[in-house]
């Protein structure tokens, strides 16, 4: 079974960004220009469906969703609730 980071990286590379761009665990998706505000909403929708979590408007912030490491921590926290 794939872990959170690999599922998210696969999704990002297949649906949101250039497949040739390497995303490391600590790559800033927003500072590097790989994601924008529209991509953020798409990413949140993917995370809700893929990991069966509810992400409210107050949960959405750049810090929680900027890197694969941050996303993994965010999803693990949501799954624990």
Buried (B, 14 or more C-beta within 10 A) or exposed (E): EEEBBEBBBEBBBEEBBEEEEEBEEEBBBBEEEBBEEEBBEBBBEBBEEEBEBEBEEEBBEBEBBBBBBBBBEBBEEBEEE
